[in-house]
Amino acid sequence: MILLCTSAWANDIFITQSGDNFDLHIVQKGKNNQIKGTSGNTSAQVSGANTILDINQGVEGDNLLQLNVDGTSNKVIVGQEKFYSTTGIFGNDTNSYGNHTATVDITGDNNEVQIVQRNNNTSSAGHTSSAIITNGNGNTIHTLQTGTGGSNGHNSYVHVNDGRDGNTVDVFQNSDTADHKAVVSVYSDNNNIEIDQTGTVQNKSYVLFSHNSSGPTDFSLTQNGGDTYGNPDTGSYATVTCGNVGGCTVTVTQN
């Protein structure tokens, strides 16, 4: 593992980790907290199996995280203005100004990703999270965005590449005052996808499935207030294409 830490103002950490059964816990507090990598870049690259990454970024930080995970049965926990305690419960940091960005790109089977983002009642910065299953089956993605956000809102993106089957995706956007936007595009079979958007301002969900005939996909959407449900490519209608054997189950509730 290689860690590079610059000054307390920058707080940059670049990770290159290869190997199995590795536990890494990182806490970054204050200012420009980045764990920076991009898809196709070896920075912030974790390779192996049975790895646990617990990353807490918060308290007035500008929190950017971009992480590539390559392997099987890995667990990635990202809390931005939230911390993951030893009891397995997320707690709140105190000064939660928001403006968080988190991107996790997964290659491999049976991985789990949790992304939790929060700001406090005096902020309107909003959050953005992105989870991509580039290759692999049986992965689980949970994202939670909470707190204020105003028109800047909470934005969550999930993309599952062609043939990456048997995944579970849970997107929860929770705020009475923020605009919410969720974009889910799935090109594979036997997935379970759930989106919950609460609040009374603006909830938008854009969904695209393209599905073969080998197994079902279950999709559930619940929205409360200012609701839009459509296709991420056209911005209008949702597109759900299922095969002849398994089919899809689609449940949409708009209150």
N, C-alpha and C positions, 0 to 999 in steps of 0.2 A: 504494500500500500504506500502511496506517495501523497503526502499532505503538504500544501503550500499555503501558509497564512501570511498575508501582508499586514498593513497597519490596521489599527482598531477601527478606522473609518471605512476601510474597504472590505475587510473580512472575507476575502476570496478564499475558497477552498477548492482545489482541484483533486479529484480522486481517480486513481487507477488501481483497482483491486481485482486479483485473480486468485481463485482457490475456493474451497468448500468450507462450510461450518465456521463462517466468520461473522462476528458481531461488531457493529460500528454504531456508536452513539455520538451525535454532534449537536452542540448547543451554540447558536449564534445570537447575540443580543446587541441591538443598537446598530444604526446606520446601514450601510450598503451591504447587506448580508447575501452573498452569492455562493452557490455551489454550482459551478457553471460548466455545462457541457451542452452539446447539441447532438442530434441524431447524425451519425456518421463521423462524429468526433470522438477521439479516445478520452478526452477529458470527461470526468464524472462518469466513468465506465466501470461497472461492477460485473464481473464474470464468475460463475461458479454455481454451487448448489447449497441449499440450506443456509443462506446468508440472511442476517437480520440487519436492516439499516433503520435507525431511529433518528430522525432529523427534526430539530426544533429551531425555528427561526422566528424571532419576535421582538417585541418591545421597541417600537419606533424604527424598525428596520425597513428597508425597501425590498426585502426578501425575494430574490429570484433563485429558483432551483431548476436545473435541467439535468436529468439523470437517465442513463441508459443501463438497463438491467438485462443481462444475457445469461441464462441458466435455468435451472429447475428448482421449484419449491423454495423460492426466495420470498422474503417479506420486507416490504418497504413502507415505512410509516413517516409521513410528512405532516408536521403541524406548524402552520404559519400563524403566529399569535395564539397558538394553542400548543400545549405540551402534553406528551404521552407519559403518564406516570407508571411507576412500577406495578401498580395494581391493574393496569390495562384500561385506564379511563383517561379521556382527554380533559385537561383543565385549561382555564383561561389565563393568558398573560394580562398584565394590567393596562399598559398603554398600547391600544390596538388601533393603529392608524390605517391599516389596510394597504391597498395597492400591491397585493401579493400576486405572484406568478409562479406556477409549478407545472413542470412538464416531465412525465415519466414515459419512456419508450421501452416496451417489454419484448424480449425475444426468448422463448422457452415455454415450458409447460408448468402448470400448477403454481404459478406465482400469485402473490397477493399484494395489492397496492392500496394504501389508505392515504387520502389527501384531505386535510381539514384546514380551512381558512376562515379567519374571523377578523372583524374590526369592531370598534366600540361605537357608542351612540353619537359621538361627535364627528365621525368621519364619513365622507361620501366617496371614498376612493374606489371601492369595489375590489373584486378578485377575478383571476383567470386561472383555470386549471385545465390541463390537457393530459389524457392518457391514451396511449397508442399501443395496440397489440399487433406488432409487426409480424411476429411468427410465434406459433405455439398454441396449445390447447389447454382448456381447463383453468384459465386464469380468472382471478377475481379482482374487480376494481370497485372501490368505495370512495366517493367524493362527497364532502359536506362543505357548503359555503353558508356562513351565517353572519349576522350583524347588519349594520346599515350599508349603504352603497349608493343610494339615490339613482339618478339616471345613468351613472357610470356602471352600476349594477354588478351582478355576479354572472360570470360566463364560464360554462363548463363544456368541454369537448371530449368526446370519446370516439375512437375509430378502431374498428376491428377489420384487419385485412382479409382478403379472400381465403377461405379454407381453414381459418383459425377457429376451431369449433369448441363448443361446450364451455363458453365463458359466462360469468355472472357480472353484470354491470349495475351499480346502484348509485344514482345521482340524486342528492338531496340539496335543494337550495331553499334556505329558510330565512326569511326576513319579511317584516311587514312594510318596509319602506323602500326596498331595493328593487330595481328591475332585474329580472332573471332571464337568462338565455341558456338553453341546453341544446347541443347539437350532437346527435348520435348517428353514426353511419356504420352499418354492420353488413359484411359480405360473407357470412358463414352460417353454419347450422347449429341447432341445439343450444341456443343461448337463452339466458334469462335476463331481461332488461327492465329496470324499474326507474322511473323519474318522478320525483315529488317536488313540486314548486309551490311554496306557500306565500302568503302575502296578498295584498289587494292592489298592487300597482301595475306591473306589466310582467306577465309570464309568457315566454315564448319557447316553444320546443319544436325543433326541426329533426325529423326522423327519416332515415332511409335504410331499408333492409333489402338486400338481394339474396335470395335463399334458394338452395338446391332442394332436391327431393329426398334427402337422406334422413332428415329429422326436423323436429319442430323448433320454433323460436317463440317464446312467450314475452310479450311486451305489455307493460302497464304504465300509464301516465295519469297523474293526478295534478290538477292545476286549480288555483284559487285566486281569481282576480285578474282582469285584463288579459285573457287567455288567447294564445295563438298556437295552433298545432299544424305543422306543415313539413315541407321537404327542404333539407339544407341546400340543395342545388338550385331550386327554383324560388324558395322563400314562400311558397304557397301551399300546395297540398302535400301531405305525407305520402310516401311511396312505400308500399309493403308488397313485396313479391315473394311468394312461397311456392315450394314444390308441391307435387301432386300427392306425395305419400304422407309426410308429416304435417305439413301446413303450419300455420301460425295462429296464435291466440293473441288478439289485440284488445286491450281494455283501456278506454279513455274516459276520465271523469273530469268535468270542468264545472266548478262551483261558482 
